[in-house]
Amino acid sequence: MLIDFTIKNYRSIRESITLSALATNISEHPDNVFQSEREKTINLLKTAVIYGANAAGKSNIIKAFETFIDFVIKSTDLKLGDKLFYYDPFRLNKNSSGEPTMFEIEFLGNDSVRYRYEIHFDHDEILKESLVFFPKGYEAVLFHREKGQRIKFGKNFQGPAKTIENQLLENHLFLSKAANSNNKLLREIYLYFRNTLQLLVHPHEIPQNFTTELCLQDESNKKFISDFLKIADTGIEYMEIKKRKIDDNEFLDQKMPKTTKLLRKIYMTQGIKKPQMFHKVFENGKEAGNIGFDLEDESDGTQKLYDLAGKIIYVLKNGLVLIADELNNSLHPLMTQALIDLFHNPETNPENAQLIFATHDTTLLNPDSLRRDQIWLCEKNQYGITSLYSISEFDYSEVSSQTPFDKWYLSGRFGALPMIGRFEEWIKNAQKETDK
C-alpha cells in the first residue's frame, strides 16, 4: 500500500512536493481509512484526489508515478552508454535544468513491512539510490548507493551483493538488477512496482480483452461487472460472454495477407470470446423478452465503463493501488462518485485497495464523501513552479468537515484555480481590436 510519494525537479515540479496517503487525526469518514496489520501506528487513506487549474501540474504528478514505475521495471533494458530518457527536469530555471531528478516512495510491501525507496539521477547516470525498511518499527538500511562509491549494504541484506554490484552499469538501478538476478527480498520490492502500482493514465490503455478474460476466469467477476453496468443506468439487464463461430465467407478474404488469414483461421477454429449486453424488448408497451447487442454496438461511454469495471474489480480484489489521470473522462459525475464509494466501502474493498487520481470534476468535492486530508490542490506560481497542498493544511477553525468544499474551491478560497480574469481581459481587448 502507498504511504507517500515525493518528487523533485521533474517537469513543472522544481521544489520537493509530497503526495501523502497518511491519514491525519481528523475523525470524519472512518471507513475512508484503514490500518496496517503490522504497523499499527500507520493509518492510510483509501483514496486521494488532486485538483488544480489546467497546466498546474496535476498530470505531471501522475506522470511522475508512471516514469518511476517504468524506470524500475525497465532499468536493466538500458545498454552501456544509453542516456536516461526518464530525466525530464524543470526547464524554466537555468540552475535546475542541470540538477538531478529525485523520486522517493514510501509504502507497505506485501509482507506488511514499511519500506522507503529513493533514487536521484540525471541524463547520464544514477547519482544516488537507497532502500531502507522498518522491520521492528525502527529504520534499517538495506542498501545505499552513491556515485563514485561502493554500495553500502545493511546487515539485513541477503544474497550475492558484490557479484551484482560488479555487473551493475551506471545507468542501471541496483533494485532492478538484483531483482532480475532473483534476489528474494528485492524481487518482492520490484514486484510492488510491477504489480501493485496499477496505472490508468489513458482509458484506452486497458487491454481490449482484459475485462472479458476476468469474466471468464471467475463467475463472480462477471456478475459484478454485469450488476455494475445495470446499476450505471446503461439500459443493460445482464451480460454474457459467448464464443461466436465465424463463417468462412464472412471472415476470410482472398486478398488478405497470409498471416492475417492464419490468425483468422485460428479464431474460426477456437471461436471469438465476445461480450453481449442484453436489453429489454417491448411490444405494445409490455416487456417481451431481451435482445443481445455486441459490446462494440454499445455507446462509447458504456464500452469505457465495461473496460474500467474490469480494472476496478481487479484492483479491489487484489488490494492494489490504482493511479489514474482524469478518471471521470466520459463518465457521469454520479458514476465517478459511485466508483470512489466502492473503494470507501469495506464490503466492496475488503483488501484495502487504494485509488489516487486527478480530476476537474468539482461535484466530487463533497464533505459527505471525502475527508479534508483526501483532497489535494495543485497550483503554479509566477515562475511556473508547481506546488501541492492538502485542504487539511488549512486552519481547522476555518475549514471543517461541514465546509462546502466545492463552493469554496470554485470561489478561490483554496487557491489552485485558473486566472479567468486574465482570459476575460484578453477577450475584451480582442473585441476592441475587432471593432476598430
C-alpha positions as CSV (number, residue, x, y, z in Angstrom):
1,M,0.0,0.0,0.0
2,L,1.1,3.5,-0.7
3,I,2.1,5.8,2.2
4,D,3.5,8.7,0.2
5,F,5.3,9.8,-2.9
6,T,7.9,12.6,-3.2
7,I,9.0,14.3,-6.4
8,K,11.7,16.9,-7.0
9,N,13.0,18.6,-10.2
10,Y,10.7,16.8,-12.6
11,R,8.8,18.7,-15.4
12,S,6.9,21.6,-13.7
13,I,7.9,20.3,-10.2
14,R,11.1,22.2,-9.1
15,E,11.0,22.0,-5.3
16,S,10.2,18.9,-3.5
17,I,6.5,18.0,-3.2
18,T,4.9,15.1,-1.4
19,L,1.5,13.4,-2.1
20,S,0.7,11.6,1.2
21,A,-1.9,8.9,1.8
22,L,-1.3,9.1,5.6
23,A,-4.5,9.9,7.4
24,T,-4.4,12.8,9.8
25,N,-6.1,12.6,13.2
26,I,-9.4,14.1,12.0
27,S,-12.4,11.9,12.8
28,E,-14.7,12.2,9.8
29,H,-15.4,9.2,7.5
30,P,-13.7,6.4,9.4
31,D,-14.5,4.0,6.5
32,N,-12.2,6.0,4.3
33,V,-9.2,5.0,6.4
34,F,-7.6,1.6,7.1
35,Q,-4.8,0.5,9.4
36,S,-1.8,-1.6,8.6
37,E,-2.0,-5.1,10.1
38,R,1.7,-4.9,11.1
39,E,2.3,-1.1,11.5
40,K,-0.5,-0.3,13.9
41,T,0.6,3.4,14.1
42,I,0.0,3.9,10.4
43,N,-3.5,4.8,9.2
44,L,-3.8,5.1,5.5
45,L,-6.4,6.7,3.2
46,K,-8.2,4.6,0.7
47,T,-8.5,7.4,-1.9
48,A,-6.8,10.7,-2.6
49,V,-7.9,13.2,-5.3
50,I,-5.8,16.0,-6.9
51,Y,-7.4,19.3,-8.2
52,G,-6.0,22.3,-10.0
53,A,-6.1,24.5,-13.0
54,N,-5.1,23.3,-16.5
55,A,-1.3,23.1,-16.7
56,A,-0.9,23.4,-12.9
57,G,0.9,20.1,-12.7
58,K,-1.7,17.5,-11.8
59,S,-0.9,15.3,-14.7
60,N,2.8,15.7,-14.0
61,I,2.3,14.1,-10.6
62,I,0.6,11.1,-12.3
63,K,3.3,11.2,-15.0
64,A,6.0,11.0,-12.3
65,F,4.4,7.8,-10.9
66,E,4.4,6.5,-14.5
67,T,8.1,7.4,-15.0
68,F,9.2,6.0,-11.7
69,I,7.4,2.7,-12.3
70,D,8.7,2.4,-15.8
71,F,12.2,3.2,-14.8
72,V,12.3,0.5,-12.1
73,I,10.7,-2.2,-14.4
74,K,12.8,-1.5,-17.5
75,S,16.1,-0.2,-16.0
76,T,18.0,-3.3,-16.9
77,D,16.9,-2.9,-20.6
78,L,19.3,0.0,-21.0
79,K,22.6,-0.7,-22.7
80,L,26.1,0.7,-21.8
81,G,26.2,4.4,-22.6
82,D,22.4,4.8,-23.1
83,K,21.0,8.1,-21.9
84,L,18.4,8.1,-19.2
85,F,15.4,9.4,-21.2
86,Y,13.4,9.4,-17.9
87,Y,15.3,12.5,-17.0
88,D,12.9,15.5,-17.6
89,P,13.9,18.3,-15.2
90,F,12.3,21.7,-14.6
91,R,13.4,23.8,-17.5
92,L,12.2,27.3,-16.5
93,N,15.3,27.9,-14.3
94,K,18.8,27.6,-15.6
95,N,20.1,26.0,-12.4
96,S,17.5,23.3,-12.0
97,S,17.7,22.3,-15.7
98,G,21.0,20.6,-15.0
99,E,20.2,19.3,-11.5
100,P,19.2,15.7,-10.7
101,T,15.6,14.5,-10.5
102,M,14.6,12.8,-7.3
103,F,11.8,10.3,-6.7
104,E,11.1,8.8,-3.3
105,I,8.3,6.4,-2.4
106,E,7.3,5.0,1.0
107,F,5.0,2.0,1.0
108,L,3.8,-1.1,2.8
109,G,5.0,-4.2,0.9
110,N,3.1,-7.5,0.5
111,D,4.7,-8.6,3.8
112,S,3.1,-5.5,5.5
113,V,6.6,-4.2,6.2
114,R,7.2,-0.5,5.7
115,Y,9.8,0.5,3.0
116,R,11.3,3.7,1.6
117,Y,13.0,3.7,-1.7
118,E,14.7,6.8,-3.2
119,I,16.6,7.5,-6.5
120,H,18.5,10.5,-7.8
121,F,19.5,10.6,-11.4
122,D,20.4,12.9,-14.3
123,H,20.6,12.4,-18.1
124,D,23.6,10.1,-17.8
125,E,23.6,8.0,-14.7
126,I,22.2,7.1,-11.3
127,L,23.6,9.5,-8.7
128,K,22.0,8.0,-5.6
129,E,19.8,5.0,-4.8
130,S,18.8,3.8,-1.4
131,L,16.4,1.4,0.2
132,V,15.5,1.3,3.9
133,F,12.9,-0.6,5.8
134,F,11.3,-0.7,9.3
135,P,11.3,-4.4,10.4
136,K,10.7,-3.6,14.1
137,G,9.5,0.0,13.9
138,Y,12.9,1.5,13.5
139,E,14.7,2.4,10.3
140,A,17.3,0.0,9.0
141,V,19.4,0.3,5.8
142,L,19.1,-2.5,3.2
143,F,21.5,-0.8,0.7
144,H,22.8,2.7,0.0
145,R,24.5,3.7,-3.3
146,E,26.1,7.0,-4.3
147,K,28.0,7.9,-7.4
148,G,31.7,7.0,-7.2
149,Q,31.4,4.9,-4.1
150,R,30.9,1.3,-3.3
151,I,27.4,0.3,-2.4
152,K,26.9,0.0,1.4
153,F,24.8,-3.0,2.4
154,G,22.9,-3.3,5.7
155,K,23.2,-6.3,7.9
156,N,19.7,-7.4,6.8
157,F,20.6,-7.6,3.2
158,Q,20.8,-11.2,1.9
159,G,22.2,-12.6,-1.3
160,P,25.3,-12.2,-3.6
161,A,25.5,-8.4,-3.4
162,K,29.1,-8.0,-4.6
163,T,28.6,-10.1,-7.7
164,I,25.6,-8.0,-8.7
165,E,27.3,-4.7,-7.9
166,N,30.3,-5.6,-10.1
167,Q,27.9,-6.2,-13.0
168,L,26.0,-3.0,-12.5
169,L,26.0,-0.3,-15.2
170,E,26.0,3.3,-14.1
171,N,22.6,3.8,-15.8
172,H,21.0,0.7,-14.1
173,L,19.1,0.7,-10.8
174,F,20.5,-1.8,-8.3
175,L,17.0,-2.7,-7.2
176,S,16.1,-3.8,-10.8
177,K,19.4,-5.6,-11.4
178,A,19.2,-7.5,-8.1
179,A,15.5,-8.4,-8.5
180,N,16.1,-9.8,-12.0
181,S,19.1,-11.7,-10.6
182,N,16.5,-13.4,-8.4
183,N,17.4,-11.7,-5.1
184,K,14.4,-12.9,-3.0
185,L,13.9,-9.7,-0.9
186,L,14.4,-7.2,-3.7
187,R,12.3,-9.3,-6.0
188,E,9.3,-8.5,-3.8
189,I,10.1,-4.8,-3.9
190,Y,10.4,-4.9,-7.6
191,L,7.1,-6.7,-8.0
192,Y,5.5,-3.9,-5.9
193,F,6.3,-1.5,-8.8
194,R,5.4,-4.0,-11.4
195,N,2.1,-5.4,-10.0
196,T,0.8,-3.4,-7.0
197,L,1.0,0.0,-8.6
198,Q,-1.6,0.0,-11.4
199,L,-1.5,2.9,-13.8
200,L,-4.5,4.2,-15.7
201,V,-3.2,7.3,-17.5
202,H,-5.5,6.9,-20.5
203,P,-8.7,4.7,-20.7
204,H,-7.6,3.2,-24.0
205,E,-4.5,1.7,-22.2
206,I,-6.7,-1.0,-20.7
207,P,-6.1,-4.1,-22.9
208,Q,-9.2,-4.8,-25.0
209,N,-9.9,-8.2,-23.6
210,F,-8.8,-7.5,-20.0
211,T,-12.3,-7.4,-18.6
212,T,-13.6,-10.3,-20.8
213,E,-10.8,-12.5,-19.5
214,L,-11.6,-11.6,-15.9
215,C,-15.2,-12.6,-16.5
216,L,-14.2,-16.0,-18.0
217,Q,-11.8,-16.7,-15.0
218,D,-14.4,-16.2,-12.3
219,E,-18.2,-16.1,-12.5
220,S,-18.3,-13.7,-9.6
221,N,-16.3,-11.2,-11.7
222,K,-18.9,-11.4,-14.5
223,K,-21.7,-10.9,-12.0
224,F,-20.0,-7.9,-10.5
225,I,-19.5,-6.3,-13.9
226,S,-23.0,-7.2,-15.1
227,D,-24.5,-5.6,-12.0
228,F,-22.2,-2.6,-12.3
229,L,-23.4,-1.9,-15.8
230,K,-27.0,-2.3,-14.8
231,I,-26.8,0.0,-11.8
232,A,-25.0,2.5,-14.0
233,D,-28.3,3.0,-15.9
234,T,-26.9,1.9,-19.2
235,G,-30.2,0.0,-20.0
236,I,-28.3,-3.3,-19.8
237,E,-30.1,-6.0,-17.8
238,Y,-27.4,-8.6,-17.9
239,M,-24.4,-9.7,-19.9
240,E,-23.0,-12.9,-21.3
241,I,-19.6,-13.9,-22.7
242,K,-20.0,-16.2,-25.6
243,K,-17.8,-17.9,-28.2
244,R,-19.0,-16.9,-31.6
245,K,-18.3,-19.2,-34.5
246,I,-17.3,-17.4,-37.7
247,D,-18.4,-18.4,-41.2
248,D,-15.6,-18.8,-43.8
249,N,-17.3,-16.5,-46.3
250,E,-17.8,-13.6,-43.9
251,F,-14.4,-13.9,-42.2
252,L,-11.9,-14.7,-45.0
253,D,-10.9,-12.6,-47.9
254,Q,-8.7,-13.9,-50.7
255,K,-6.9,-10.6,-50.8
256,M,-5.8,-10.8,-47.2
257,P,-2.1,-11.3,-46.3
258,K,-1.2,-14.9,-45.3
259,T,-0.5,-14.0,-41.7
260,T,-3.9,-12.4,-41.3
261,K,-5.6,-15.4,-42.8
262,L,-3.8,-17.7,-40.4
263,L,-4.9,-15.7,-37.4
264,R,-8.5,-15.6,-38.6
265,K,-8.5,-19.3,-39.2
266,I,-7.4,-19.8,-35.6
267,Y,-10.3,-17.6,-34.5
268,M,-12.7,-19.7,-36.7
269,T,-11.4,-22.9,-35.0
270,Q,-11.4,-21.7,-31.4
271,G,-14.2,-19.1,-31.6
272,I,-14.1,-15.5,-30.6
273,K,-14.9,-14.5,-27.0
274,K,-17.4,-11.7,-27.3
275,P,-19.3,-10.0,-24.6
276,Q,-23.0,-9.5,-25.3
277,M,-25.2,-6.9,-23.5
278,F,-28.9,-7.8,-23.1
279,H,-31.6,-5.1,-23.1
280,K,-35.3,-5.4,-22.6
281,V,-37.5,-5.6,-25.6
282,F,-41.1,-4.2,-25.5
283,E,-44.2,-4.9,-27.5
284,N,-47.4,-2.9,-27.2
285,G,-45.9,-1.2,-24.1
286,K,-45.2,-4.5,-22.4
287,E,-41.9,-6.4,-21.8
288,A,-41.4,-9.0,-24.5
289,G,-38.0,-10.6,-23.5
290,N,-34.5,-9.4,-24.1
291,I,-32.2,-8.8,-27.1
292,G,-28.4,-9.0,-27.1
293,F,-26.0,-6.5,-28.6
294,D,-22.3,-6.9,-29.2
295,L,-20.2,-4.6,-26.9
296,E,-19.0,-2.6,-29.9
297,D,-22.6,-1.7,-30.7
298,E,-23.0,0.0,-27.3
299,S,-22.1,3.6,-26.7
300,D,-18.5,4.8,-26.2
301,G,-19.4,5.5,-22.5
302,T,-20.8,2.0,-21.9
303,Q,-17.7,0.5,-23.6
304,K,-15.4,2.6,-21.3
305,L,-17.5,1.5,-18.3
306,Y,-17.0,-2.1,-19.3
307,D,-13.3,-1.8,-19.6
308,L,-13.0,0.3,-16.4
309,A,-15.1,-2.1,-14.4
310,G,-12.6,-4.9,-15.1
311,K,-9.7,-2.8,-13.9
312,I,-11.6,-1.7,-10.8
313,I,-12.6,-5.2,-9.7
314,Y,-9.1,-6.5,-10.4
315,V,-7.7,-3.7,-8.1
316,L,-10.3,-4.2,-5.4
317,K,-10.0,-8.0,-5.3
318,N,-6.2,-7.9,-5.0
319,G,-5.7,-4.9,-2.8
320,L,-3.7,-2.9,-5.3
321,V,-3.1,0.8,-5.9
322,L,-4.9,2.4,-8.9
323,I,-3.3,5.6,-10.1
324,A,-5.4,7.5,-12.7
325,D,-5.4,10.7,-14.6
326,E,-8.8,12.3,-15.3
327,L,-10.7,9.2,-14.0
328,N,-14.0,11.0,-14.8
329,N,-13.5,11.3,-18.6
330,S,-16.7,10.2,-20.4
331,L,-18.3,9.3,-17.1
332,H,-21.3,11.0,-15.5
333,P,-20.3,12.6,-12.1
334,L,-22.6,10.3,-10.2
335,M,-20.9,7.3,-11.8
336,T,-17.5,8.6,-10.8
337,Q,-18.8,9.1,-7.3
338,A,-20.0,5.5,-7.3
339,L,-16.5,4.3,-8.3
340,I,-15.0,6.2,-5.3
341,D,-17.6,4.8,-3.0
342,L,-16.5,1.3,-4.0
343,F,-13.1,2.0,-2.5
344,H,-14.5,3.5,0.7
345,N,-17.0,0.7,1.4
346,P,-15.4,-2.1,3.5
347,E,-17.7,-4.7,1.9
348,T,-16.6,-3.9,-1.7
349,N,-13.0,-3.1,-0.7
350,P,-12.1,-5.8,1.9
351,E,-8.4,-5.8,0.8
352,N,-8.0,-2.1,1.3
353,A,-7.2,-1.2,-2.3
354,Q,-6.3,2.5,-2.9
355,L,-7.3,5.0,-5.6
356,I,-5.2,8.0,-6.4
357,F,-6.5,10.2,-9.2
358,A,-6.5,13.7,-10.7
359,T,-9.7,15.4,-11.9
360,H,-11.5,18.7,-12.7
361,D,-14.9,17.3,-11.5
362,T,-15.8,19.6,-8.6
363,T,-19.1,17.7,-7.9
364,L,-16.8,15.1,-6.1
365,L,-15.7,17.8,-3.6
366,N,-18.3,16.7,-1.2
367,P,-17.7,16.7,2.6
368,D,-20.3,13.9,2.8
369,S,-17.9,11.7,0.8
370,L,-14.3,12.9,1.3
371,R,-12.2,13.9,4.3
372,R,-10.1,17.0,4.2
373,D,-6.9,15.1,4.1
374,Q,-8.0,13.2,0.9
375,I,-8.3,16.4,-1.1
376,W,-5.1,17.8,-2.7
377,L,-4.7,21.1,-4.6
378,C,-2.1,21.8,-7.3
379,E,-1.1,25.2,-8.5
380,K,1.7,27.1,-10.3
381,N,3.4,30.3,-9.2
382,Q,4.6,33.1,-11.4
383,Y,7.8,31.2,-12.1
384,G,6.0,28.2,-13.4
385,I,6.7,26.0,-10.4
386,T,4.1,23.5,-9.2
387,S,3.2,23.3,-5.5
388,L,0.9,20.7,-3.8
389,Y,-1.0,21.0,-0.6
390,S,-4.0,19.4,1.1
391,I,-7.1,21.0,2.5
392,S,-6.2,19.5,5.8
393,E,-3.3,22.0,6.0
394,F,-5.8,24.9,6.3
395,D,-6.7,26.2,9.8
396,Y,-9.2,23.7,11.3
397,S,-11.1,26.6,12.9
398,E,-11.9,27.9,9.4
399,V,-12.2,24.7,7.4
400,S,-14.3,21.9,8.9
401,S,-16.0,18.7,7.9
402,Q,-19.1,20.8,7.2
403,T,-17.3,23.2,4.8
404,P,-18.8,23.2,1.3
405,F,-15.6,22.2,-0.4
406,D,-16.8,22.7,-3.9
407,K,-18.1,26.2,-3.4
408,W,-15.0,27.3,-1.5
409,Y,-12.8,25.8,-4.2
410,L,-14.7,27.5,-7.1
411,S,-14.7,30.8,-5.2
412,G,-10.9,30.7,-5.0
413,R,-10.7,30.3,-1.2
414,F,-8.5,27.2,-1.5
415,G,-6.4,28.6,-4.5
416,A,-5.5,26.3,-7.3
417,L,-7.9,27.9,-9.8
418,P,-7.2,29.3,-13.3
419,M,-6.8,33.1,-13.6
420,I,-10.1,33.5,-15.5
421,G,-9.9,37.3,-15.1
422,R,-6.9,37.4,-17.4
423,F,-8.8,35.4,-20.0
424,E,-11.8,37.7,-19.8
425,E,-9.5,40.8,-20.2
426,W,-7.9,39.1,-23.3
427,I,-11.4,38.7,-24.8
428,K,-12.3,42.3,-24.1
429,N,-9.1,43.5,-25.8
430,A,-9.6,41.2,-28.7
431,Q,-13.2,42.6,-29.1
432,K,-11.9,46.2,-29.1
433,E,-9.4,45.3,-31.9
434,T,-12.2,43.7,-33.9
435,D,-14.4,46.8,-33.5
436,K,-11.7,49.2,-34.8
